[in-house]
Amino acid sequence: MKENDTSVDAIHEIANAFKRSQILFAAHAAGLFDFLAKEKAEPAIAAAMGWSPRGTRFVLRALAAMGLVTARGARWRNAPAAAACLQSGAPEDQGAFLRHTRRGWDDWVRLEACLRGEGAKRGRHRAGSEAERDYVRAMHAIAVRNAPRCAPLVDCSGRRRLLDLGCGMGAYAAAFLEAWPSLRAVLVDTRAVLAMAREYLAARGVADRCEFVAGDARRVEMPAGLDIIWISNVLHAWYPEECRACIARCFAALRPGGMLYIRDFLDDEVPEAAAFHPVFGLDMMLHSEGGGCYTAAEVAAWTRAAGFKHGRLLHAGRKSRIWTARKP
Ligand SMILES: C[S@@+](CC[C@H](N)C(=O)[O-])C[C@H]1O[C@@H](n2cnc3c(N)ncnc32)[C@H](O)[C@@H]1O
């Protein structure tokens, strides 16, 4: 084998990666994984999807190679991973995540324009749109998996009032409220997102301990006398100056001894995070106005400048970290 073969293969692999995504998006959008909840013959699959027989065959074989469907002769059904994550209503249904990620495609084709600063940024989803709802549901599907891991890292003993800034559907607030029965929470997000949060928190049985504040999280008035402020995966959508100003406002709103927790992709050093961090930074630059991906050092500098005591970095999953800082 020539020495360059490995490099050539690796480069081809990177260049071709988008094709697998498109096969998955197309299959999911057509409802293939719902159809294959039960074993089906190939011609029936083609007919139900409205696809050509040849195309259907290629898609099914490609999905089989990805481990998402299995064949018994010419009959196909979902593999366990697809049954668990790609069928509508499955416990780990990633449908909203796929629709949200697929919409990101339109942003990514403008990458070069964005790099040249040619107005490639799109801004936020239209409030209350299906795209925004998918985005919020996609983030929520991730949050419900992570919240039980984060709750023990946030010590709320003796604390009465927590603010969750940019709460999404409130998976983290729900986890804190369940763990600490005397805690109350203030949830801040846009009006449309808070409507989704209210529904979710009511279903979790904690809505009566929640206050909802709708508005722009960079500007809304924070109630004074807070014990804890939790900000998860929000700052990466903002310009650095907005993050700095927000942290200064958090400092003013916390009681002495109050704690600020900033959960984000703050680590750009461990290998897995190092690969993810810059790609996510570009993702944010492409589809949010001021977005990026900040490091723990940047966040630490903002909390220090605001007056917080030097904080600590906690591990909160494979790529996420929590920066904690205390108001003296
Ligand atoms: C990536 S989601 C994170 C949701 C949740 N905190 C989590 O970690 O799963 C970001 C959330 O912040 C909200 N958000 C971002 N910028 C905002 C702003 N300027 N005003 C109000 N909400 C904002 C979004 O609406 C969204 O619900």
The ligand as a Tripos MOL2 file, in Angstrom:
@<TRIPOS>MOLECULE
LIG
   27    29     1     0     0
SMALL
NO_CHARGES

@<TRIPOS>ATOM
      1 C1        -29.6580   25.9140   22.9520 C.3       1 LIG1
      2 S1        -31.1140   26.3420   23.7970 S.3       1 LIG1
      3 C2        -30.7080   25.8060   25.4360 C.3       1 LIG1
      4 C3        -31.9290   25.5100   26.2710 C.3       1 LIG1
      5 C4        -31.5990   24.9720   27.6570 C.3       1 LIG1
      6 N1        -30.9920   25.9980   28.4810 N.3       1 LIG1
      7 C5        -30.6910   23.7830   27.5240 C.2       1 LIG1
      8 O1        -29.5300   23.8380   27.9070 O.co2     1 LIG1
      9 O2        -31.1730   22.7710   27.0120 O.co2     1 LIG1
     10 C6        -30.9910   28.1040   23.9620 C.3       1 LIG1
     11 C7        -32.2190   28.7090   24.5680 C.3       1 LIG1
     12 O3        -31.9340   30.0500   24.8960 O.3       1 LIG1
     13 C8        -32.9580   30.8640   24.4170 C.3       1 LIG1
     14 N2        -32.3680   32.1760   24.0710 N.ar      1 LIG1
     15 C9        -31.2280   32.4040   23.3880 C.ar      1 LIG1
     16 N3        -31.0360   33.7370   23.2420 N.ar      1 LIG1
     17 C10       -32.0820   34.3210   23.8570 C.ar      1 LIG1
     18 C11       -32.4560   35.6790   24.0660 C.ar      1 LIG1
     19 N4        -31.7100   36.6780   23.6080 N.pl3     1 LIG1
     20 N5        -33.5950   35.9280   24.7510 N.ar      1 LIG1
     21 C12       -34.3640   34.9070   25.2330 C.ar      1 LIG1
     22 N6        -34.0530   33.6200   25.0660 N.ar      1 LIG1
     23 C13       -32.9310   33.3360   24.3900 C.ar      1 LIG1
     24 C14       -33.5070   30.1670   23.2050 C.3       1 LIG1
     25 O4        -34.8410   30.5740   22.9150 O.3       1 LIG1
     26 C15       -33.4110   28.7170   23.6290 C.3       1 LIG1
     27 O5        -34.5460   28.2700   24.2920 O.3       1 LIG1
@<TRIPOS>BOND
     1     1     2 1
     2     2     3 1
     3     2    10 1
     4     3     4 1
     5     4     5 1
     6     5     6 1
     7     5     7 1
     8     7     8 2
     9     7     9 1
    10    10    11 1
    11    11    12 1
    12    11    26 1
    13    12    13 1
    14    13    14 1
    15    13    24 1
    16    14    15 ar
    17    14    23 ar
    18    15    16 ar
    19    16    17 ar
    20    17    18 ar
    21    17    23 ar
    22    18    19 1
    23    18    20 ar
    24    20    21 ar
    25    21    22 ar
    26    22    23 ar
    27    24    25 1
    28    24    26 1
    29    26    27 1
@<TRIPOS>SUBSTRUCTURE
     1 LIG1         1 GROUP 0 **** ****
